[in-house]
Amino acid sequence: MKPRQKRFMFIAVGVVAVGLAVGLVLNALDKNVSLYFTPTQVFNNEAPHGRSFRIGGLVEEGSVKRDADGLTVNFAITDTHKRIPVVYKGILPDLFKEGKGVVAQGTVGPDGVMHADEVLAKHDENYMPPEAADALKKAQAANAAAASAPAASPAVK
């Protein structure tokens, strides 16, 4: 083999090795990245099916129900526009309360209920993920616009 052919083979093997390494890293990231969605996005089927993701919003007032086993909790997460029911089996954070911010990680079943593996509560009065804050503002604006729209009056003959 000529030196030029050896160099070409060395470069080709290097390019293949780098490509393989990049492919493995991207595959690992794809499986481990947990995307964040709002209840409205989940309701509109924008969330991945069969994959774990995070949903954030407020714990709906009056929605927290505990099962007799003491560990299973049913509640709803809302962005004041849509609500998604959540089932979680485990110990909830101390800051978990109705009307407060929460982020749940898990999968949504065919019944539309999120089966959470992890629940994180808002840690102070001022913090909220930027995506959740934006979603709440948009939902409140949509609710305000719907409430201020004049009701359709019947046609007068």
ZAGULO-390100 format. One record per residue (C-alpha): residue number from 1; residue in three letters; y, x, z. Coordinates in Angstrom, 1 decimal, decimal comma. Layout:
BEGIN
+-----+-----+--------+--------+--------+
!   k !   r !     yy !     xx !     zz !
+-----+-----+--------+--------+--------+
! NUM ! ala !      Y !      X !      Z !
...
+-----+-----+--------+--------+--------+
//
This chain:
BEGIN
+-----+-----+--------+--------+--------+
!   k !   r !     yy !     xx !     zz !
+-----+-----+--------+--------+--------+
!   1 ! met !    0,0 !    0,0 !    0,0 !
!   2 ! lys !    3,5 !    1,3 !   -0,9 !
!   3 ! pro !    6,1 !    1,7 !    1,9 !
!   4 ! arg !    8,1 !   -1,2 !    0,3 !
!   5 ! gln !    5,1 !   -3,5 !    0,5 !
!   6 ! lys !    4,5 !   -2,5 !    4,1 !
!   7 ! arg !    8,1 !   -3,3 !    5,0 !
!   8 ! phe !    7,9 !   -6,7 !    3,3 !
!   9 ! met !    4,7 !   -7,5 !    5,2 !
!  10 ! phe !    6,3 !   -6,4 !    8,5 !
!  11 ! ile !    9,3 !   -8,6 !    7,8 !
!  12 ! ala !    7,1 !  -11,6 !    6,8 !
!  13 ! val !    5,0 !  -11,3 !    9,9 !
!  14 ! gly !    8,2 !  -11,1 !   12,0 !
!  15 ! val !    9,7 !  -14,2 !   10,4 !
!  16 ! val !    6,4 !  -16,1 !   10,9 !
!  17 ! ala !    6,3 !  -15,0 !   14,6 !
!  18 ! val !    9,9 !  -16,0 !   15,3 !
!  19 ! gly !    9,3 !  -19,4 !   13,5 !
!  20 ! leu !    6,2 !  -20,0 !   15,6 !
!  21 ! ala !    8,1 !  -19,1 !   18,8 !
!  22 ! val !   11,0 !  -21,5 !   17,9 !
!  23 ! gly !    8,5 !  -24,2 !   17,1 !
!  24 ! leu !    6,8 !  -23,9 !   20,5 !
!  25 ! val !   10,1 !  -23,9 !   22,4 !
!  26 ! leu !   11,3 !  -27,0 !   20,6 !
!  27 ! asn !    8,0 !  -28,7 !   21,2 !
!  28 ! ala !    8,2 !  -27,9 !   24,9 !
!  29 ! leu !   11,8 !  -29,2 !   25,1 !
!  30 ! asp !   10,9 !  -32,4 !   23,3 !
!  31 ! lys !    8,2 !  -33,2 !   25,8 !
!  32 ! asn !   10,3 !  -32,3 !   28,9 !
!  33 ! val !   13,8 !  -33,6 !   28,0 !
!  34 ! ser !   14,6 !  -36,9 !   29,8 !
!  35 ! leu !   17,1 !  -38,9 !   27,9 !
!  36 ! tyr !   19,6 !  -41,2 !   29,7 !
!  37 ! phe !   20,2 !  -44,8 !   28,7 !
!  38 ! thr !   22,2 !  -47,8 !   30,1 !
!  39 ! pro !   20,6 !  -51,2 !   30,7 !
!  40 ! thr !   22,4 !  -52,6 !   27,6 !
!  41 ! gln !   20,8 !  -49,8 !   25,4 !
!  42 ! val !   17,4 !  -50,5 !   26,9 !
!  43 ! phe !   17,8 !  -54,2 !   26,3 !
!  44 ! asn !   18,8 !  -53,5 !   22,7 !
!  45 ! asn !   15,6 !  -51,4 !   22,2 !
!  46 ! glu !   17,5 !  -48,1 !   21,8 !
!  47 ! ala !   15,3 !  -46,4 !   24,5 !
!  48 ! pro !   12,1 !  -44,6 !   23,5 !
!  49 ! his !    8,9 !  -46,6 !   23,8 !
!  50 ! gly !    6,0 !  -45,0 !   25,6 !
!  51 ! arg !    8,1 !  -42,0 !   26,8 !
!  52 ! ser !    9,8 !  -41,4 !   30,1 !
!  53 ! phe !   13,6 !  -41,7 !   30,2 !
!  54 ! arg !   16,4 !  -42,3 !   32,7 !
!  55 ! ile !   18,3 !  -45,5 !   33,1 !
!  56 ! gly !   21,5 !  -45,7 !   35,2 !
!  57 ! gly !   23,7 !  -48,4 !   36,5 !
!  58 ! leu !   24,2 !  -50,5 !   39,6 !
!  59 ! val !   21,6 !  -52,1 !   41,8 !
!  60 ! glu !   22,1 !  -55,8 !   41,2 !
!  61 ! glu !   23,1 !  -57,8 !   44,3 !
!  62 ! gly !   20,3 !  -59,9 !   45,7 !
!  63 ! ser !   17,6 !  -58,3 !   43,5 !
!  64 ! val !   15,9 !  -56,0 !   45,9 !
!  65 ! lys !   12,5 !  -57,3 !   47,0 !
!  66 ! arg !    9,9 !  -55,3 !   48,9 !
!  67 ! asp !    6,2 !  -56,0 !   48,7 !
!  68 ! ala !    3,9 !  -56,3 !   51,7 !
!  69 ! asp !    2,6 !  -52,8 !   51,3 !
!  70 ! gly !    6,0 !  -51,4 !   52,3 !
!  71 ! leu !    6,2 !  -48,9 !   49,4 !
!  72 ! thr !    6,5 !  -51,1 !   46,3 !
!  73 ! val !   10,1 !  -52,2 !   45,6 !
!  74 ! asn !   11,3 !  -54,5 !   42,8 !
!  75 ! phe !   15,0 !  -54,5 !   41,9 !
!  76 ! ala !   17,2 !  -54,8 !   38,9 !
!  77 ! ile !   19,6 !  -52,3 !   37,4 !
!  78 ! thr !   22,7 !  -53,6 !   35,7 !
!  79 ! asp !   25,7 !  -52,3 !   33,8 !
!  80 ! thr !   27,4 !  -55,7 !   34,5 !
!  81 ! his !   26,5 !  -56,8 !   31,0 !
!  82 ! lys !   22,7 !  -56,6 !   30,9 !
!  83 ! arg !   20,0 !  -56,2 !   33,6 !
!  84 ! ile !   16,7 !  -54,4 !   33,5 !
!  85 ! pro !   14,0 !  -55,2 !   36,2 !
!  86 ! val !   12,5 !  -52,1 !   37,8 !
!  87 ! val !    9,3 !  -51,6 !   39,9 !
!  88 ! tyr !    9,1 !  -48,5 !   42,0 !
!  89 ! lys !    6,3 !  -47,4 !   44,4 !
!  90 ! gly !    7,5 !  -44,8 !   46,8 !
!  91 ! ile !   10,1 !  -44,1 !   49,4 !
!  92 ! leu !   13,6 !  -44,9 !   48,3 !
!  93 ! pro !   16,6 !  -42,6 !   49,0 !
!  94 ! asp !   18,7 !  -43,4 !   52,1 !
!  95 ! leu !   21,7 !  -44,1 !   50,0 !
!  96 ! phe !   19,9 !  -46,8 !   47,9 !
!  97 ! lys !   21,7 !  -50,1 !   48,4 !
!  98 ! glu !   22,6 !  -53,2 !   46,5 !
!  99 ! gly !   25,7 !  -52,9 !   44,5 !
! 100 ! lys !   25,6 !  -49,1 !   44,5 !
! 101 ! gly !   24,9 !  -46,6 !   41,7 !
! 102 ! val !   21,3 !  -45,6 !   40,9 !
! 103 ! val !   19,4 !  -43,6 !   38,3 !
! 104 ! ala !   15,7 !  -44,4 !   37,8 !
! 105 ! gln !   13,3 !  -42,4 !   35,7 !
! 106 ! gly !   10,2 !  -43,9 !   34,2 !
! 107 ! thr !    8,8 !  -45,9 !   31,3 !
! 108 ! val !    9,4 !  -49,5 !   30,1 !
! 109 ! gly !    6,3 !  -51,6 !   29,7 !
! 110 ! pro !    5,6 !  -54,2 !   27,1 !
! 111 ! asp !    6,8 !  -56,8 !   29,6 !
! 112 ! gly !   10,3 !  -55,3 !   29,6 !
! 113 ! val !   10,0 !  -54,0 !   33,2 !
! 114 ! met !   10,7 !  -50,4 !   33,9 !
! 115 ! his !    8,0 !  -48,7 !   36,0 !
! 116 ! ala !    9,9 !  -46,0 !   37,7 !
! 117 ! asp !    8,4 !  -42,7 !   38,9 !
! 118 ! glu !   11,6 !  -41,5 !   40,5 !
! 119 ! val !   14,8 !  -43,2 !   41,9 !
! 120 ! leu !   18,0 !  -41,3 !   42,6 !
! 121 ! ala !   20,9 !  -42,9 !   44,5 !
! 122 ! lys !   24,6 !  -42,1 !   44,1 !
! 123 ! his !   25,5 !  -39,4 !   46,6 !
! 124 ! asp !   29,1 !  -40,4 !   47,4 !
! 125 ! glu !   31,8 !  -42,9 !   46,7 !
! 126 ! asn !   33,4 !  -41,2 !   43,8 !
! 127 ! tyr !   30,5 !  -39,9 !   41,7 !
! 128 ! met !   29,0 !  -41,7 !   38,7 !
! 129 ! pro !   27,5 !  -40,1 !   35,6 !
! 130 ! pro !   30,0 !  -40,2 !   32,8 !
! 131 ! glu !   27,7 !  -42,2 !   30,6 !
! 132 ! ala !   27,2 !  -44,9 !   33,3 !
! 133 ! ala !   31,0 !  -45,0 !   33,9 !
! 134 ! asp !   31,7 !  -45,5 !   30,2 !
! 135 ! ala !   29,0 !  -48,2 !   29,9 !
! 136 ! leu !   30,3 !  -50,1 !   33,0 !
! 137 ! lys !   33,9 !  -50,0 !   31,6 !
! 138 ! lys !   32,7 !  -51,3 !   28,2 !
! 139 ! ala !   30,6 !  -54,0 !   29,8 !
! 140 ! gln !   33,5 !  -55,1 !   32,0 !
! 141 ! ala !   35,9 !  -55,2 !   29,0 !
! 142 ! ala !   33,4 !  -57,3 !   27,1 !
! 143 ! asn !   33,0 !  -59,7 !   30,0 !
! 144 ! ala !   36,7 !  -59,9 !   30,4 !
! 145 ! ala !   37,2 !  -60,6 !   26,7 !
! 146 ! ala !   34,5 !  -63,3 !   26,8 !
! 147 ! ala !   36,0 !  -64,9 !   29,8 !
! 148 ! ser !   39,6 !  -64,9 !   28,4 !
! 149 ! ala !   38,6 !  -66,3 !   25,0 !
! 150 ! pro !   39,8 !  -69,9 !   24,6 !
! 151 ! ala !   37,1 !  -72,5 !   24,6 !
! 152 ! ala !   36,5 !  -74,2 !   21,3 !
! 153 ! ser !   38,1 !  -77,7 !   21,4 !
! 154 ! pro !   36,5 !  -80,6 !   19,6 !
! 155 ! ala !   38,0 !  -81,5 !   16,3 !
! 156 ! val !   40,4 !  -84,4 !   16,5 !
! 157 ! lys !   40,2 !  -87,0 !   13,8 !
+-----+-----+--------+--------+--------+
//
